[in-house]
Amino acid sequence: MPRTSRNPGALTASPKTLRSAAVALVAVIGLVLPVDAPAASAANRSAQTASTPATGLPTLSIQLPAGYDLSVLNASKDDVPRDPDVEPLSTASLADPTNPAHDFAGLAVEEIKGRGNFTFTLDKKPYQIEFEDATSVLGMAPAKTWILLANHADPSLMRNKLAFDLAAEFGLAATPDSRFVELVINGEHLGSFLVSEKVEVKANRLEMSDPGGIMLELDNSYGQAEDHRFLTRTSRSTFVLKDAVGGVDDVLSGPVAANYDSLRADIDLFESELYAPDPDWTVISSIIDVDSFLRYYFVAETASNPDVILSSVFFYRDGVDGLIHAGPVWDFDLAFGAYETVEGGADPRQDYVKNARFLRNAGNDWFAQLFRNDEFVAAANALYDSELRPIVDGMPAKIDGYAGLIGQSAAANFGRWNVLGQPAVFTDGGRVADTWQQEVASLREWISVRATHLAAKHRAGMPVLTYATHVKAVGWQPTRTSGHMAGTVGRGLQVEAIDLSLSGGAVAGGLEARAHVQASGWGAWQNQDATLGTTGLGRRVEAMQLRLTGDLAAAYDISYRVHVQGIGWMDWVENGLIAGTTGRGLQIEAVQLRLLEKSAEAPVEASVISYSAHVSAVGWMPGVQGGAEAGTTGRGLAMEALRADASSNLYTGGISYRAHVSSLGWMPPVGPGGYIGTEGRGLDLEAVEISLTGELAERYSVRYSAHVQGVGWMAPVTDGAVAGTTGQARHIEAIRIELVPKG
């Protein structure tokens, strides 16, 4: 089927520079644009209720039949049953204050029910409605079934809309169209919702010409409960037959059955080549539609969507002779940094989709495996550079536009569902910002940084960086390309050798590398196609240095980091600096390398605080960032030391902090590079004071809270105040630290 695209009716705003401080953003986004609504039509008036605030958005009002109320609708995901004596079951009215041509009143609704898996367990629930007849909603293509996304776990209320818009602009077929609305059921205003097309095989949705056309869902989360499912041989991923031309009932016979059986076999063939030590690109590219896989990848990668390895990932094939296409897209509640952990995609500079399975130790990694092929890498770089980059660069301006569009709706929504300042839904230990404007500013800043990072790593004609690690008890692992993590984490296995090469590209120059190896020290610098370390001797690699030469060094940065025994992932370094440790006998267990284009553009502000906890009986734990939990809870283990650092690419300054330690009292403050508390003495950390210095202190406050023995999480404090206790012999068990823009 040829690739098609529909305009989702996205509101656009004037372009703005990507460099914009979060403080200024709060002020700008807080301004809500007035809406000059035309006179209400009869349908418009009928859709309004006394409880519906005037927000400037359309209002979708649903009336359930006598005997049914929200408590019944929300009790389960079952359809509200049809009463044979009541016609119709429910009715729907729509009032659009900006375009009365969209209005309708009293339309028959054949069914309404709750939907979603985890999201249906939340207080504000999503729904599915089905009209008796195909109906156009707010100018979208007519269809019977529509989804009402609650966006309750997304405090910006924008993430699904942004992702759908992005996929449509990228040209992915059958991307769901969507609009913001106020939802009223039985006269009760339920807040801001996104009315969206459903991912289904139907007219005006995913359309296929072959009678055997089918759509699959990768569903490692819930797929085992489905009737028509299969497990792939190599990746052990669960796929569900989600929909088909004519419906899934035809799966046991006819063209749908033939395509389903054939597709299962082709996916197993695809995976056998995809995961092979030396993949055959000719075979791989003869099974999949490479262009759709590339475009789908860039939607998921731009959004850092953690669901990309687990569920709500769709593929389709239009008959047994067709290629497997990626898409349509769905489910971005967790995306764009919403899941505030490194494993969940919080870091906007992470090569996320390539490493999501490595980070989460679960799921499907087809896209990561595809990037082992030089042909896929080159095609990705060319597509992003030539076509997709301007779309991603325009996302901050789109956020500004949506902020003006839904500002009044957001205020009413959070008056109904007060999640601001409360624990975040998807993040253990994370908090929702105190205001919606702060949430939107944070999202905009995240996407601005993300856009800059993607532009630096995807340029047409870039050389291809490849590498492989030799790991104790494993041997040589499969070759990876720029951005991949290689090695192991959590298994205590040392990297013993690293094989590196840099090939292709139009710029002259090369790669030089050397390693610090157990019992040998620093080796000599090696040129191009280098193998660092040893095999067969059982010696660990402890540190490494990489640098570019010639014109390459002027055009690109070689950036790299290592995961070290007892420390975790260390900070990124680049261009010849040392990654790892020397003189401490600590093994490197994993590496991550990437090639990035140097940019002449003004840098996007990136201010971050990172920290790690030293815990009794555990030692130093992996580092975390911005509001995440460091340490442990529920295990009764004391923190003994804390290492923290605050940095910015635009502002000077750092961190100054001190600790109150059992038997010692308050210790002297330390700055960046040091740690507070003690190691190896069995002394508990009881309280901390943290402050910022320099320009960082002028632009940000540092907010932190401690989880204290016998107390739990204490209220957050800021800028040098005491977190924890003194004189009570209570140890700190965990801590959260974050930067908060001033203004």
N, C-alpha and C positions, 0 to 999 in steps of 0.2 A: 504494500500500500504506500503511495507516495506520502512523504512527510507533509503535514498540514499544520497551519497555525491559525488560531482565532485570537482577535484582540480582546483581552479580558476587561477592557474599559477602564484601565488603570488611570488614576488621576496623576498628572505629572506636574512638577513644580519647576521653577527657575533653577538652573544649575547653580550649585554652590561649591566653593573650594572644599576639598576633602580635609584640609587642615582646619579644624574647628574645635576649640576647647569645649569640654563637656559643660563647663560653667555657663558659657554663652549659649550653648544649646538648650539648656533648661529654660532660659529666658525666652529664646526664640520659639521653641516648641510649645511653651505654655500659652502662646497667643492663639486663640481659637478664632478662625475666620468666620465672620457673620454670614449667614445664608439668607438671601432674599427669596423667600418662598412665594410662589404664586398662590392665588386664592385656592382654597381646598375644594376639590370636587366632592360629589356626594359620597363616592367610595372612600375618598380621603377622610372625610368627616366620620364615616362609619367605622373606620379602622382605629380612630383615636379613642382612648379611654381616659378617664380622669387620672389614672395612675401612670400614664405614659408621659414621660418628660419630652419637651420639645427640644430635640437635639440637632435638628437639621437633617437627620438621616431618615430614610424610609422606615415605616413601621409595618411589620408583618404581624397581623393579629389572627389567632386561631381560636375558634370556639369549639370545645368538646361537646358531645351530646349530653343530654340530661343524665345524671348519675355518674358521670366521669369527671374527675378533677385532677389537679397536678399530682396529688399523692398517689393516685392510681397509675398515672402515666409514668411517674418516676420510680414506681415500685419494682419494675422489671423492664427488660427490653422486649417483652411481648407486645404484639399489636394491641392497641385499644380495640376490643372486639366490636364487630358490627352488630348493631341491634336491628333485627329485621323489621321492627316496627318504627324505626327512626331513619329517615332519609333526608340528607346524607348523614354519614357517621359524624363528620366534623365539617366545619366551613372555615375558609380562610379569606381574609381581606388584606389588601395592600394599599398603603398611602405613601406616595412619594412627594414630599413638598417641593422638590426641584423639577419634577416632570409628571404632571397629572396623567399623561398618556400611559404611564406604567400602572396606574391604579386599577384595582378590581375589587369586587365586593361579593361575599357569599359564595365563593367557588367551592365545589364539593371536594373534600379531602377523603380519599378512599381509605388511607391508613395513616396513622402517626404512631411512632414508637421511639423509645430511646435507642441510642446507638453508641458504638465505641466499646473499647475493652476497659483499659484503666480509666479513661476519661469519664466513663459512665459512672464510676464510683465516686466522683467528685460532687461537690454540692451543686454547682451549676452544670447541668447536664446537656450533652448534645442530643439532637433528635434527627429523625428521618421522616419526611412527609411524602406522601404519594397522592397526587391529584387524580381525580377520575379521568381527566383528559389531559393531553399534553398541553402545558401552559408555559408561556414565556414569563419569566420573573425578572423584572428590572432590565428588560432589554436583552436578556440572555436567550439562547436558542431554546425553542419549546421542548419540553420533556415532562414526563409524569413525576419522576422521583427527584427530590432535592434534599440536600444535607444542610442541617443547621449546626454549624460548629460553634461551640461555646467559648473556646479559647480561654478556659478558666485557669489553665496552668501557665498561660503566657501573659504576664502583666502588661506587655506592650499592646496586646490585642491584634498585632500585625503579622506575626510570623508566618502563618499559613498563607495569608494574602500575598505577602512578599514573595514567598516561594512559588506560588502558582503563577504570579505575574512573571517571575524570572524564567520559569520553564516555558511559558507561552512565548516570551520574547526570544528565548533560545531556539524556538521552533520545534519543540517536542509535541508530537501528535496527541490530540485529545486531552490536553492539559485542562483541568477543571477551571471553568470560569467562575467568578465569585463577586459578591457585593456585600458591603457592610449594611446591617439593618438593626433596628430595635425589634425585639421579639416580645410579643404579648400573648399569653395563653390564658383563656378564661378571664380576661380583664386584668391579669396580673403582669406587670412589666418585669421581664426576666433579664434585661440588660442588653449589652451589645453582642451581637452574633454575626457570623459570616455565613450567608446563604451561598451554597456552593453546588455546582454540578456533582453528580455522583460518578465515581469511576466504575463504569459498566459498559458492556457491549450492547449499544443501542444506537438508534438514529440520533444524530447530533451529539453523540458522546464518542466512544471508540467505535468507529465504523469499519467493518471488514467486508470484503466482497465474496470471499470463499465461504461456502456453507459449513466448512469445518473450522472456521476461525475461532481461536480460543485465547483466553487471557489467564495467565498464571500469577499467583502471588507468592513471593518468598515470605514464608511466615514461620520462622523458628520460634516465635513466642507462643502462638496459639494454634498453629496448623494441625497439631496432632488430634484436635477435636473435630476436624473436618472430615466429611465422608470421602471426598475425592482428593487424595493426597499421595505423594510419593517422596521417598528419601533418596537423594543422589548418592552415587557410589563413592565418589572421591571426597567431596567436601562435607558429606553427611548433612546436607541442607534439606529442610522440609519445604516442598512446593505444593500449593493447593490449586486445584482447578477452580478459579474464581468465577468465571463467566465464559459464555460461548455464544456464537451466533445461534439463535434459537433456544438458548438456555442450556444449563448443565445437565438436564435430564437426558440429553442425547449422548452422554459420555459413553454409554455402554453399547452404542450402535451408531452406524452411519458415519458421515464425514467427520463429525466431532471426535468420535472414538478413534478413527484412523489417525487424525492429527495428534490426539492426546498420546497414543501409544508411540507414534513416530517421534514426537517431541521429547518424550522421556528418554528414548534411545539417543537422540541427538544431543541432549544435555549431558548425558553420561560420556559421549564421545568428546564433546566440547571440554568437559572437565578433565578428561584423561590427558588431553593435550595442554590445557591451561596450566595444570600442575606438574607437567613433565619437567625433568631437569633441563631439557633443551626444547622449549615449546615450538611447535610447528605453526607459524603464523598463517601459512597458507590454509591449513585446515581450520584454524580458529576463525579466520575472517570469512570462510565459506559458510559458517554456521550462523553467525550473528550479523546484524546490521551495525557495523562499526560506528557509523555516524550517530545513530540514536544512543548507543552506549556512551559515546564521548559526551554528547549533550546532557544525558542523564547524570553522568559522573560530575559534570561541572555544576549542575544544580545542587547535588548532594554535597560536593566539596565546598562550594561557595557558602552553603548553609552550615557546614560541619554537622550534618544530620546524623546523630548516633543510631537512628533506626535503620540506616542503610544496610547494616549487616544482619538485621533481625527480622523485621516485618514491614508490611505496607509498601513493599517493593514489587512493582508489577512488570511483567513481560508479556508479550503477545506474539502470535504467529498466525498469519492469514493463510492457512492451509498448509498441507504437507510439503509443498514446494517452496514455501516462503522462508525468509530469514527470521531469526528471533530478534525482536525489537525490544528495547528497554523503554519502559513507561506504560501508562501515564504516571505522574508523580502524585504522592499523597502523604499526608501526616508529617507536619513540621512543627509540632508543639514543642519538641525538645531542641529545635535547631537554633542557629544563629547565636550560640553562646548561652542559651537558656539553661542548659544542664551544666551547672557551674563546677565541673570537675574536668581535669585534663582528659580523663577517659571518655567523658561525655562531650568533648568538643569545645570546651570553654576557651582554649587558647586560639586567638585569631591568626597566629603565625604558624600553627601546626599543619603539617600535611596530613589531614585527618582521615579521609576515606582510605588512603593507602594503609593506614595503621590502626583503624578502628578495631579490627579483630585482634591485633597484637595488644592493644591497650586494654581491651575488655575481655580477652581470653575466651571469646565465644563468637559464634555467628559465621556468616558467609563472607568471603573476601574475593569475590570474582574480580572486582575492579582493581584491587591490589595486585592480583595475579596478572591482569591484563597489562599493567604497567611494568611487568618484567620484559615485555616485548618492545624493542627499540622502535618498531613501526607504530605502535600505539602511542608511545611517548612523543614521537615526532608529529604525529597527527594531532595529538592533544595540544601541543605547543602552537602549531600552526593555526588550529581552529580558534583557540582562545585569543591569540594575538590579532588575528585578522577580523574576527567577527564578534566574539563574546565579551571582550574586555570593556568596550564602551558601555555595554548594558550593566555590567557589575559596577563600573565606576559611577553610574548614574543612580545607584540605589540610595545613597544618603539623601539626595534631593527628593527621591520618591518618598522616603520616610518623612521628610519635612512636609510634603504634600498631604500625606495621610494623617499626620499629626494635626494639621489644620482641619481636615475633614471630620475626624472622629473625636476631637477634643471634648466637646460637650457630651458626647455619648460615653466616653471613658469616665467622665466625672459622675454621670448617672449610674454607670455600671458599678463603679467601686463604692457608690453609696448603697447599692443593693448587695454587692458581694465584697465585703471589706477584707481584701487580702494584702493591701499595702502595709508595709512594715512588718508583715508576718512571715513565718518560715515558708520558704519556697516549696512548691509541690514536688519537684523532681530532684531536688538536691539535698542530700543529707547535710544539714548544718547551714545551708544557704538562707539568705533573707531576701524578700522582695523589698525594693527601695521604698522610701517613705512617701514618694509621690509618683504619679504616672509619668510626669514630665521627666523625672530622673531615670525611670525605666526606658523611656524613649531615647533620651540622650545617651544612655549606656548602649542601647542597641545600635544607634547611629554611629557611635564611636567604634564599636566592635566591627561593624560592616566596613567602615572607612579603613581601618587597619587591615581587614581581610582583603579588601580590594587591592591595596598596595602590595600585599604579600603575593597574591595570585598573579599580579602583573609582573612581579620580579621573577617568578619561577616558571612562567609559561611564555616564552618568546620564540617566534619562528626562527629556525636555524640554530637554536642552542645546541652545544655539544651534549652528548648523552653521558652522564656519569653512572657507572655501574660498579657494584661492589658485592662481595660475599664474605661471610665470616666462617672461620673454622672454630667450632665450639667443642669443648671437652665432652666426651661421651656421645657426641652427635656427629662430629665430622664436618665436612663442608656443607653449608646450607645453600639453598637455591640463590642464584644471583638476584640482586635487587637493583633498582635504579633510584635516582635522586629523590630524597624525601622519605624513603622506606626506612623503617627500623629493622635492624638485623641483629641476630644473636638471640638471647633469651632473657627473661626477667622472672624473678621469683623461684628459680630453680638452682641457684648457687653455682652455675656453670661458667667457667672462665672462657673468654675469647682467647684463642691461642694464635690465630693468624687472620689477616684481613687482606683480601685480594681486591685491587683497585684498578680502574681504567677510565679514561676519558677519550671519547671518540666522536668524530663528526664535527659539524659546525664550520662556520666560515671564517673564524678568527684564529690567527696563528698563535701558538703557544702550547703549553702542556701542564701536567700535574706532577708535583713532587710531594713525597711523603716519607715520613720515618716514624718509628715506634720505639717506645721504651719497654723492654721485655725483661721479665724476671731473670735474674742471674746474668744478664748481658748488658743491661743499661740501654742507652740510646744507640740505635743503629744508624748507619749512614743514610743520607737522603737518597731516595730512589726516584728515577724518572719514569713517568708513564707506565702503565701496566705493572704496577708495583705489587709485590707480595710482602706484607709486613708481618713480623713475628716468625713463628716456627710451627711445624707439625711433627708429631711423633715424639716430642721431647717433654710434653706435659708442662710447658712454661706459659705463664699468663702474660698477656699484654696489659701493661699498666697505664700507658699514656700514648698519645699520638699527636703528630703535627702534620697539617696539609697546607700546601700553598700552590698558587697558580704562577705560571711564568709567561713571559712575552706579552703580546697584546691581550691574551685572555685575562691577565691580571688587571688590566685597565678596564675591561668590559664587564667582568664578573667577580663575585665574591664566592669563595669556597667556605661554606659554613658547616659546622659539625659539632656534635656533642656525644657524650658517652654516659652509659649507666654503670656506676661503680659500686662494687660490693660495699654494703653498709651505708652508702650515701644516697643511692638512687640516681636519677637523671641529673646531671650537672648542667650548668648554664651553657648556652650556645657560645662558641668561640669561632673565630674565622681567620683566614689568611695567615697561617703560620703560628698562631698561638697554641699553647699546650692545652689539650683536653685530657682529663684524667689526673692521676696523682703520681708522684715519684717519692721514693723513700718511705712509703707507708705500707708497702706490701699488699696493696689492694688491687684486685683483679677487675678489669673491664669485662662486663657481662653482655653488653649490647652497645650498638653504635647507630647513629643516624647522621647521614651526610646529605647535603643538598647544594646545588649550584644556583645562585641567584644573580640576576642582572643588577649591576649598579644603576642607581637611579639619580638623575639630576634634579628630580622634583623635590620640592620642600617636603620634609618628612611629616607623616601624620603623627600626631601626638600619641605616644604610648607610654603611659605611666602605670607601673605595676608594683605590687608588693608580693614577694615570695618568701616562704618560710618553711622550716621543717622542725620537727620535735624529736628530742632524744628522750626515750621512754624506758623506764626500768624494765629489765628482762627482755627488752626488744632492741634497744640501741637507736641509732639514727633512722628515722622513717623517711620515706620518699617525700620530696618537697611538694608543696601545694601553693596555690596563688589565690589572691583576692577573695576573701570571705569563706574559703573552704576550711574544713576541719583538719587540724594537725594534732596528732596524738590519738588517744583512744577514749571511748566512753563505755561504761558497762562492764569493764574488766578490772576495775580497781587499781590500775597501774598509774604510777606517778610520773609526770614529766620531770626530767632532771635538768634539761637544758633546752634552749631555743636558739635557732639560728635564723635571722631575718635580714632582708635587704629590700630597700625601696629604690626604684630607679626610674628614670624618664629619659626619652631620647631628645627632649626639648628643654628640660629644666634642670638646673643644678640642684644639689642637695642629696640627702639620703636619710638614714635612720639613726637615731640615738636611743638606746634602751638599756634598762637595768632590771635586775631580778632580786627578789627576796627569797633566800634559800634557807631551808631548815638548818639550824645550828650555826648559821653564818650571818643571818640578817640581810640587810640591803648591801649588795655588792656594787662596785663602781660601774658607771655606765660605759658601754662600748658602742662603737660605730660600725659601719659596713665592714664586712669581712670577719668580724668576730662573732662569738656566741655568748649568751648569758646563761648562768647556771654552772653546773659542773658535769664532768664525765668521770665514770669509774669510781665515784666516792659514795654512791648510794644516798645522796642528799636530794631532798625533794624541792622542786620549784613551787613556791607558795603564792607569789604575787609578782606582777610585772608592771612596769611603766614604759610606755613607748611614745616617742615623739619624732617628728620630721624636722629636717633642717633645710636651710637654703631656700631656693625658689619653690621647691616642693611644698615646704611648710606654708608658703604664701598662697598657694593655689589649692592645696588639699588639706583635709584633716585625716588623721589615722584613727580609725574606729576599731576597737578590739573587745572581745569578751572571753571569759575563762569558764571552763567547766571544772567545778571545784568538788572535791571529795565531800560527799554527804549533802551537797547543796544543789548540784546540777549546773546548768548554764546560768550565769549571772548576767545582769543587765549590761549592755555594751557601754563602754566609756570611751573617751576620746582624748587625744593630745596630751599625754603625760599623766593622766589620772591613773589611779591604782586599779588594776584588774586582779581579782583574787582576794586573799585574806592575809592578814599578819596577826601573829599572836594567838592563833587558833589551832595551829598544827594541822592544817588542812592542805593537802597538796593539790596542785593543778593537774588535771588529767588530759585536758585538750584545750586548744585555743583557736580562735578565728580572728583574722586581721584583714582589714580592707581599707582602701583609699576612698575618700568621699570628697567630691569636688566642693570647694567653697563657693559661696555666692547665692 
